[in-house]
Amino acid sequence: MLQKLYNTNTAVLFRHWFGQIFGNNIVTINENSNGIGNSNDIRSDNSNENKSDIRYSVNLKAACQTVIYAKNFSLWYGNKLAVNNVSISIESGGVTAIIGPSGCGKSSFLRSINRMNDLIPNTRIDGRLIVDGQNVYDKQIDLVSLRRRIGMVFQRPNPFPKSIFDNVAYGPRLHGTRDRSQLNEIVETCLRSAALWDEVKDSLMRSAIALSGGQQQRLCIARALATQPDMLLMDEPCSALDPIATGKIEELIVALKEKYTIVIVTHNMQQAARISDRTAFFCLGELIEFDETNKIFTTPSNPQTEAYITGRFG
């Protein structure tokens, strides 16, 4: 009976998660007369500036290869301000870590990048958030395409109640790939990229639920890679793992950064220091400091940053 209940709940999460990732649930964007979005809407700061936003960001990208650009970006959950006037430019390649105390807006900002906040009631935004030359809150944005290009790995491993093979093949199948030989190639390539192939190659039809926690998280990374994203967002991917599994995920992240732009939220400052190239420090919804990781952890410019990384608060 417990297994039946587990499978039922997992199936619900399964449908909900893929609805978010691949855009099956798309929120209608509405604005009132003063330009501020209504409940459940997601919008840019000025609908008349959508085209100019895109032109500006394309020029910016060509100049400095910025792939994520936020300008005065704010996010509210109802009346609660979660992200406050954040401006940041994240360049292509490497690992960018976002650190800060609990409730400081790290995950809220991360989920805004591929609009994972869309399904949260009474959400609204202000400012610009541009990814790869396109305003992600433009009314004409294709959410399916956006979420295909921006993979997401969550805090806790969330494999589907399917086989290892079907977990990885689900995204490509959803996007129209049916040829078995092509699916075989995609599954093997992604499992190899996630450093999991050698451990599961002889049991691909085994239930993904039977894998260990660390293996499940690597499977989730392989699943994210299967849609051929340009970047990966990781929301505390090691927080539920033991030290050995955490070490394997960190090694994987370092290997993947040669091919993907990775943005990771972490509470573990040592982890940020080990694996990231750049670090952003958030506090109370605001971006306090953003710089090369070595500088952030050795000679931070802001006293708040120094207080946090030396353990005086947080």
C-alpha positions as CSV (number, residue, x, y, z in Angstrom):
1,M,0.0,0.0,0.0
2,L,2.8,2.4,0.8
3,Q,4.5,1.6,-2.5
4,K,1.2,2.3,-4.3
5,L,0.9,5.6,-2.5
6,Y,4.5,6.5,-3.3
7,N,4.0,5.7,-7.0
8,T,0.8,7.8,-7.1
9,N,2.5,10.8,-5.5
10,T,5.6,10.4,-7.6
11,A,3.5,10.3,-10.8
12,V,1.8,13.6,-9.8
13,L,5.2,15.2,-9.2
14,F,6.4,13.7,-12.5
15,R,3.6,15.4,-14.5
16,H,4.0,18.6,-12.5
17,W,7.8,18.8,-13.0
18,F,7.8,18.2,-16.7
19,G,4.9,20.6,-17.1
20,Q,7.3,23.2,-15.6
21,I,10.4,22.1,-17.5
22,F,8.9,21.7,-20.9
23,G,6.2,24.4,-20.8
24,N,3.0,22.3,-20.7
25,N,1.7,24.8,-18.2
26,I,2.1,28.3,-19.7
27,V,0.9,31.3,-17.6
28,T,-1.0,34.0,-19.5
29,I,0.7,37.3,-19.2
30,N,-1.6,40.2,-18.3
31,E,-0.9,43.8,-17.4
32,N,-3.0,46.4,-15.8
33,S,-3.1,50.1,-16.8
34,N,-0.1,51.1,-14.8
35,G,2.2,48.4,-16.3
36,I,2.4,46.3,-13.2
37,G,1.5,42.6,-13.7
38,N,-1.6,41.0,-12.1
39,S,-1.7,37.8,-10.1
40,N,0.2,34.9,-11.8
41,D,1.7,37.1,-14.5
42,I,5.3,37.3,-15.5
43,R,6.4,40.4,-17.4
44,S,9.1,42.9,-18.2
45,D,9.2,46.3,-16.7
46,N,7.7,48.0,-19.8
47,S,5.9,46.1,-22.5
48,N,6.7,48.9,-25.0
49,E,10.4,48.2,-24.5
50,N,10.4,44.5,-25.4
51,K,11.9,45.0,-28.9
52,S,14.5,47.4,-27.7
53,D,15.4,45.1,-24.8
54,I,16.1,42.3,-27.3
55,R,18.2,44.5,-29.6
56,Y,20.2,45.9,-26.7
57,S,20.9,42.5,-25.3
58,V,22.0,41.1,-28.6
59,N,24.6,43.8,-28.9
60,L,25.7,43.3,-25.3
61,K,26.1,39.5,-26.0
62,A,28.2,40.2,-29.1
63,A,30.4,42.6,-27.2
64,C,31.2,40.5,-24.1
65,Q,29.5,37.1,-24.5
66,T,27.1,37.7,-21.7
67,V,24.6,34.9,-21.6
68,I,22.5,36.0,-18.6
69,Y,21.9,39.7,-18.1
70,A,19.7,41.1,-15.4
71,K,19.0,44.9,-15.0
72,N,17.1,46.2,-12.0
73,F,15.3,42.9,-11.7
74,S,12.8,42.4,-8.9
75,L,10.5,39.5,-8.0
76,W,7.5,39.4,-5.7
77,Y,5.4,36.6,-4.3
78,G,2.2,38.5,-3.6
79,N,3.4,41.4,-1.4
80,K,6.6,39.7,-0.4
81,L,9.7,41.0,-2.2
82,A,12.0,38.1,-2.8
83,V,14.5,39.6,-5.3
84,N,15.3,43.3,-5.0
85,N,16.6,45.4,-7.9
86,V,19.3,42.9,-9.0
87,S,21.7,43.8,-11.8
88,I,24.2,41.1,-12.9
89,S,26.0,39.9,-16.1
90,I,27.0,36.3,-16.3
91,E,29.4,35.3,-19.0
92,S,29.3,32.2,-21.1
93,G,31.1,29.1,-19.8
94,G,32.4,28.2,-16.4
95,V,30.5,27.9,-13.1
96,T,28.8,30.8,-11.4
97,A,27.9,30.1,-7.7
98,I,25.2,32.0,-5.9
99,I,25.7,32.0,-2.1
100,G,23.9,33.7,0.8
101,P,21.9,32.9,3.9
102,S,18.5,31.2,3.8
103,G,15.7,33.2,2.4
104,C,18.0,35.7,0.6
105,G,16.5,35.2,-2.9
106,K,19.1,32.9,-4.4
107,S,16.8,30.2,-5.6
108,S,14.1,32.7,-6.5
109,F,16.5,34.5,-8.9
110,L,17.8,31.1,-10.3
111,R,14.3,29.9,-11.0
112,S,13.5,33.2,-12.7
113,I,16.1,32.5,-15.4
114,N,14.0,29.8,-17.0
115,R,10.7,31.0,-15.6
116,M,10.2,28.2,-13.1
117,N,8.4,30.7,-10.9
118,D,5.5,30.9,-13.3
119,L,3.4,28.3,-11.4
120,I,3.7,30.1,-8.1
121,P,0.5,32.1,-7.4
122,N,0.6,35.9,-7.3
123,T,4.1,36.2,-8.8
124,R,5.2,39.4,-10.6
125,I,8.4,40.9,-11.7
126,D,9.9,44.2,-12.7
127,G,13.1,45.0,-14.6
128,R,14.9,43.1,-17.3
129,L,16.1,39.5,-17.4
130,I,17.8,38.6,-20.7
131,V,19.2,35.1,-21.6
132,D,21.2,34.5,-24.8
133,G,20.0,37.8,-26.3
134,Q,16.3,37.4,-25.6
135,N,14.1,38.9,-22.9
136,V,12.8,35.8,-21.1
137,Y,9.7,37.7,-20.0
138,D,8.8,38.9,-23.5
139,K,5.2,38.0,-24.4
140,Q,6.3,36.2,-27.5
141,I,8.8,33.9,-25.7
142,D,8.5,30.2,-26.5
143,L,8.7,28.6,-23.0
144,V,9.2,25.1,-24.4
145,S,12.2,26.3,-26.3
146,L,13.5,28.3,-23.4
147,R,13.3,25.4,-21.0
148,R,14.9,23.1,-23.5
149,R,17.9,25.4,-23.7
150,I,18.1,25.9,-20.0
151,G,18.3,22.6,-18.1
152,M,17.4,22.5,-14.4
153,V,18.6,20.2,-11.6
154,F,16.8,20.4,-8.3
155,Q,17.8,20.2,-4.6
156,R,16.6,16.6,-4.1
157,P,16.9,13.9,-6.8
158,N,13.6,13.5,-8.5
159,P,13.8,10.6,-11.0
160,F,10.6,9.6,-12.6
161,P,9.0,6.2,-11.7
162,K,10.3,4.7,-14.9
163,S,13.4,2.9,-16.1
164,I,16.8,4.5,-16.2
165,F,16.6,4.5,-20.0
166,D,13.1,6.0,-20.1
167,N,14.1,8.8,-17.6
168,V,16.9,10.0,-20.0
169,A,14.9,9.4,-23.2
170,Y,11.8,11.2,-21.9
171,G,12.8,14.7,-23.0
172,P,13.9,13.7,-26.5
173,R,10.7,11.7,-27.0
174,L,8.7,14.7,-25.9
175,H,10.4,16.7,-28.5
176,G,9.7,14.2,-31.3
177,T,12.6,11.7,-31.3
178,R,11.2,8.2,-31.8
179,D,14.0,6.3,-33.6
180,R,15.3,3.6,-31.2
181,S,18.9,3.7,-32.3
182,Q,19.0,7.5,-32.0
183,L,17.5,7.2,-28.5
184,N,20.0,4.6,-27.6
185,E,22.8,6.9,-28.6
186,I,21.3,9.9,-26.7
187,V,20.9,7.8,-23.5
188,E,24.4,6.5,-23.6
189,T,26.0,9.9,-24.4
190,C,24.1,11.6,-21.6
191,L,24.8,8.9,-19.1
192,R,28.5,9.0,-20.0
193,S,28.5,12.8,-19.7
194,A,26.9,12.4,-16.2
195,A,29.6,9.9,-15.2
196,L,26.9,7.2,-14.7
197,W,27.2,4.9,-17.7
198,D,29.7,2.5,-16.3
199,E,27.5,1.9,-13.2
200,V,24.2,1.3,-15.0
201,K,25.0,0.2,-18.6
202,D,23.9,-3.4,-17.8
203,S,20.7,-2.4,-16.1
204,L,19.1,0.4,-18.2
205,M,15.6,-1.1,-17.8
206,R,16.0,-1.1,-14.0
207,S,13.7,1.3,-12.1
208,A,15.5,4.6,-11.5
209,I,13.9,4.7,-8.0
210,A,16.2,1.8,-7.0
211,L,19.4,3.8,-7.6
212,S,21.2,5.4,-4.7
213,G,20.7,9.1,-3.9
214,G,23.9,10.2,-5.6
215,Q,23.2,8.0,-8.7
216,Q,19.7,9.5,-8.9
217,Q,21.1,13.0,-8.9
218,R,23.5,12.1,-11.7
219,L,20.6,10.5,-13.6
220,C,18.7,13.8,-13.2
221,I,21.7,15.6,-14.6
222,A,21.8,13.2,-17.6
223,R,18.1,13.8,-18.1
224,A,18.7,17.5,-18.2
225,L,21.5,17.1,-20.7
226,A,19.3,14.9,-23.0
227,T,17.5,18.0,-24.4
228,Q,20.8,19.5,-25.5
229,P,20.7,22.6,-23.3
230,D,23.1,25.6,-23.6
231,M,23.2,26.0,-19.8
232,L,22.4,24.2,-16.6
233,L,20.8,25.7,-13.5
234,M,21.5,23.8,-10.3
235,D,19.5,24.5,-7.1
236,E,21.6,23.1,-4.2
237,P,22.1,19.8,-6.0
238,C,24.2,18.3,-3.3
239,S,22.3,19.3,-0.2
240,A,20.6,15.9,0.2
241,L,23.7,13.8,-0.6
242,D,26.5,12.3,1.5
243,P,30.1,13.5,1.2
244,I,31.1,10.8,-1.3
245,A,28.1,11.4,-3.6
246,T,28.7,15.2,-3.2
247,G,32.3,14.7,-4.4
248,K,31.2,12.9,-7.5
249,I,28.7,15.6,-8.4
250,E,31.3,18.3,-7.9
251,E,33.7,16.4,-10.2
252,L,31.0,16.2,-12.7
253,I,30.2,19.9,-12.5
254,V,33.9,20.8,-13.1
255,A,33.9,18.5,-16.1
256,L,30.6,19.8,-17.6
257,K,31.7,23.5,-17.3
258,E,33.9,23.0,-20.3
259,K,30.8,22.6,-22.4
260,Y,28.0,24.3,-20.5
261,T,27.4,27.5,-18.7
262,I,26.5,26.5,-15.2
263,V,24.8,28.5,-12.5
264,I,24.6,26.8,-9.1
265,V,22.9,27.9,-5.8
266,T,24.7,26.5,-2.8
267,H,24.7,27.0,1.0
268,N,28.1,25.4,1.1
269,M,30.7,28.1,0.8
270,Q,33.5,25.6,0.6
271,Q,31.7,24.0,-2.3
272,A,31.5,27.3,-4.1
273,A,35.2,27.9,-3.5
274,R,36.0,24.5,-4.9
275,I,34.0,24.4,-8.1
276,S,33.1,27.9,-9.2
277,D,34.8,30.5,-11.3
278,R,32.7,33.4,-10.2
279,T,30.6,33.9,-7.1
280,A,27.6,36.2,-6.4
281,F,26.6,36.9,-2.8
282,F,23.0,37.6,-2.1
283,C,21.5,39.0,1.2
284,L,17.9,40.0,1.9
285,G,17.0,39.7,-1.7
286,E,19.8,42.0,-2.9
287,L,23.0,41.2,-4.8
288,I,25.7,42.5,-2.5
289,E,28.8,41.5,-4.5
290,F,29.7,39.6,-7.6
291,D,33.3,38.9,-8.6
292,E,35.9,36.2,-9.3
293,T,35.5,33.4,-6.7
294,N,39.1,33.8,-5.5
295,K,38.6,37.5,-4.8
296,I,35.3,37.0,-3.1
297,F,36.8,34.5,-0.7
298,T,40.1,36.2,-0.1
299,T,39.6,40.0,-0.5
300,P,35.9,40.8,-0.8
301,S,35.1,44.4,-1.5
302,N,32.0,44.6,0.7
303,P,32.0,44.3,4.5
304,Q,28.8,42.3,4.4
305,T,30.4,39.7,2.1
306,E,33.4,39.5,4.4
307,A,31.1,39.1,7.5
308,Y,29.2,36.3,5.8
309,I,32.1,34.3,4.5
310,T,33.9,34.5,7.8
311,G,30.9,33.2,9.7
312,R,29.9,36.3,11.6
313,F,26.3,35.9,10.4
314,G,24.2,33.6,8.3
